[in-house]
Amino acid sequence: MSSKEQVDNLHPESKVADNWRAVLAAIDDRILRVCLPRSPERITLDNDQITIAVDSEFKKEYCLRKLPKIEETVAKVIGPRCVVIGEPPLVESARQTQPHAGISAHIAVLGIGDGGINAINRMHEENLRGVKLIAVDTDKQILGISRAHDTLQLGLDITGGRGT
């Protein structure tokens, strides 16, 4: 095994990042390039599939219209893969509607920033029932220590996962 293969096995995320940068560089359509995520953290690469998480319904629709072009570029750069366009899990779950018998309310509490996340953590300590706690911040490290049920990281392309 060569030293490059050993490095790729130790850091598979760097291989995904390199492959994704090459895919973006090979796409001529400027609008499509803007709609696709720049961050390799939004890309999941398997042996037979590549999953791309875009951050809005508009971007998802545009990418789905350009799916043949994306598949062609991925096949040239990485190899043949099934391309799946989606949104981050929190956005997709928010879009899903579930029919309920009778009237019922779903309560979600968003804790935004350091103070909001502190409030979310205190609510979690109080064992609130029937409330979905969601932490929202630009800092990935702060979100990692939050006790919220779900987290949403804002501005990843701008802040690089660090606070402002």
Rosetta blueprint (number, residue, H / E / L):
1 M L
2 S L
3 S H
4 K H
5 E H
6 Q H
7 V H
8 D H
9 N H
10 L H
11 H L
12 P H
13 E H
14 S H
15 K H
16 V H
17 A H
18 D H
19 N H
20 W H
21 R H
22 A H
23 V H
24 L H
25 A H
26 A H
27 I L
28 D L
29 D L
30 R H
31 I H
32 L H
33 R H
34 V H
35 C H
36 L L
37 P L
38 R L
39 S L
40 P H
41 E H
42 R H
43 I E
44 T E
45 L E
46 D L
47 N L
48 D L
49 Q E
50 I E
51 T E
52 I E
53 A E
54 V L
55 D L
56 S L
57 E H
58 F H
59 K H
60 K H
61 E H
62 Y H
63 C H
64 L H
65 R H
66 K L
67 L H
68 P H
69 K H
70 I H
71 E H
72 E H
73 T H
74 V H
75 A H
76 K H
77 V H
78 I L
79 G L
80 P L
81 R L
82 C E
83 V E
84 V E
85 I E
86 G E
87 E L
88 P L
89 P H
90 L H
91 V H
92 E H
93 S H
94 A H
95 R H
96 Q L
97 T L
98 Q L
99 P L
100 H L
101 A L
102 G L
103 I L
104 S L
105 A L
106 H L
107 I E
108 A E
109 V E
110 L E
111 G E
112 I E
113 G H
114 D H
115 G H
116 G H
117 I H
118 N H
119 A H
120 I H
121 N H
122 R H
123 M H
124 H H
125 E H
126 E L
127 N L
128 L L
129 R L
130 G L
131 V E
132 K E
133 L E
134 I E
135 A E
136 V E
137 D E
138 T L
139 D L
140 K H
141 Q H
142 I H
143 L H
144 G H
145 I H
146 S L
147 R L
148 A L
149 H L
150 D E
151 T E
152 L E
153 Q E
154 L L
155 G L
156 L H
157 D H
158 I H
159 T H
160 G L
161 G L
162 R L
163 G L
164 T L
